[in-house]
Amino acid sequence: AGSAGVRGLAPEGADGRAKAGVTMVELTLSVPSYTDYVDSASNNRYTAYNVRVMTSDGAQWMLHKRYSEFAELHAHLRERYPQLNSFRFPHKSMFSTHKEFTKARRLTGFSEYLQLLLELEPRPVELEEFLELEEHVPTPASRTAASATPAGAAEGPGGDGPGGQGAGGAGS
């Protein structure tokens, strides 16, 4: 019920900007849960909504987004996509922000909202940034650069095992 539909990416955003290297990939999105936190510096409580992103090529990751991040995305997109104005975006609650029913209502609302955003064509660049696609999905440019690397150039002392650069050894 919390899953969103899938759509391919268009080569550029509604504003005409070229997509910065994100592949043509289909997505499935859901907001299955939330996590409550206490900010250690201010001692303020807040809730992060857990957004599960799955791609058609098998990649998946979980993002933790606050209400304010969803609200900022919505405010930004509804200027360019008037059809978003009719969506009942979960409203900001002054007194019941930390109540379970408010969080449950937002889980459903955010899942429905992400479904709606996936149906927009072309897919908004802001949605791709919100979902951190560039960090999780190989781009055409990175695949081209990797295949253009001369044979043996990526290898070297420890290049493919422990001790090589970025090998994630002790302390990482």
N, C-alpha and C positions, 0 to 999 in steps of 0.2 A: 504494500500500500504506500510505503514511503519512497518507492523507486520512481525515478523520472525516466522519460523516454530517451531515445537516442536520435542524433542527427549528425551528419557530416559537417565538417567545417567549410566555410566559404573562404576564398583567398583573401578577402579584405573585409574590414568592418563597415558598418553602416555609414561611418564618417569618411570612408574612402581610404583610411589608413591601411597600409599593408599589414597583414598579420605577421608579427615578428617571429617567424620560424616555427610556429606550432603546426604539427602535422594534421592531416585530414584524418581525424580519429573520431570514432563514435564513443559517446559517454553514457554511463548509467550513474545517476546520482541518488543518494538517499541521505536523510538526516535521522538516523536510527536512535540517537540518544543525546544526552547532554551531560556535562560534568560541572559541578559547582567548585569554585575556587575562592580563596581568600588572598588578596594582594598583600604580599608580605610588607611592602613599604607603607601602604596606606591603611591596611587592615580592612579594606572594603571587600565585600563579597561580590562575586559576579558569576555568571553562568556562561559557559562556552558550549555551543551546539556542535556536535560531532558530525561532520559531513564526510560521507564515504563516497569516493570517486573511483569508478572502475572504467577502464577503457576496453575497447573491442579487441585490443591486442594482448589483454591479460594483465596489464599493470593495474594496481590499485593502491590507494593511500587514503589516510584519514586526516582531515583538517579540523581544527578547532576554531570556530568563528563565534564572536560575540554578537549580540543583537545589533550593536552599533555598526558592525561591519556589514551585516545584511542590509540595514537601513541606509547606509551610505551608498551601497551598490544600487539599491532601489532608487534612491533620489537621483543618482547619476543617470541611470538608464531610462527612467520615465520621461526625461526630456526628449530623447531620441525615439522612443518606442511608446507612442500614445496608448497602445493597447494595454500597457501595464497599469494605466491609471484606473482601470475597472477592476483590477485584482484587489481583493481585500487583504492587503499586507498586514501581518500581525502588528497591532498598534503598541506603542510604548505605554507601559502601565506605570502609573505614578506610585501606587500603593501596594500592588500585588506582584511586583517583579520577581520576588523569590518564592512565590506560591507554586506548588506543584501543578495546579491546573493551568497557570499561565505558561509554564515551561512546556507542558504537554500540548497546549494549543499552538505554541510556537513551533514545536517539532513538526506538527502537521502542516502548518502554514509555510514554513521554510521549505519543506519537501515539495509542496505544491508550487511554490514560487520557483524553485530550481527547475521543475518540470516545465513550467511556462517559459523560462529563459532558454531552455534547450530547444524549444519550438521556434524561437525567433530566428529569422534568416535575414542577413547572415548572422551567425553567432557573434554576440558582442565581445569585443576584445576585453572589456572590463570583466566579463564572466570568466574568460580564460585566465586573467590575472588573479581573480578571486579564488579560482580553483588551483592556482599554481601549476598550470599545465606545463609551462616551459621548464620547470624544475623536475618534472616527473616523466615527461614524454619526450623521447628522442626527436630532435628536429631534423628536417631534411638537410640543413646546413651541417649539423654535427655528424650525420651519417656520411655525407659527401666528403667532409674533411677527413673522417676516419678511413674511408676507402681510398682517398688520395694520398695517404701517408705512405712514403716509400717502404718497401718490404724491409723489416728489421729495424726501422727507425723508432718504433714504439717499444722495441725490446732493448735489452741492455742489462747491465748488472742489476739483478734483483727486480727487473721490470715486471715480471709476472709472478712474483712470489713474495713472501715476507721479507721486509727490509727495503723493498722498492718504494719510490715516492708514492704517497697516498695508499699504502698497503694496509692501513688500519691496524697497526701493531699495538703494542702495549701503550696504554694511556689514551687511546681514542675512544 
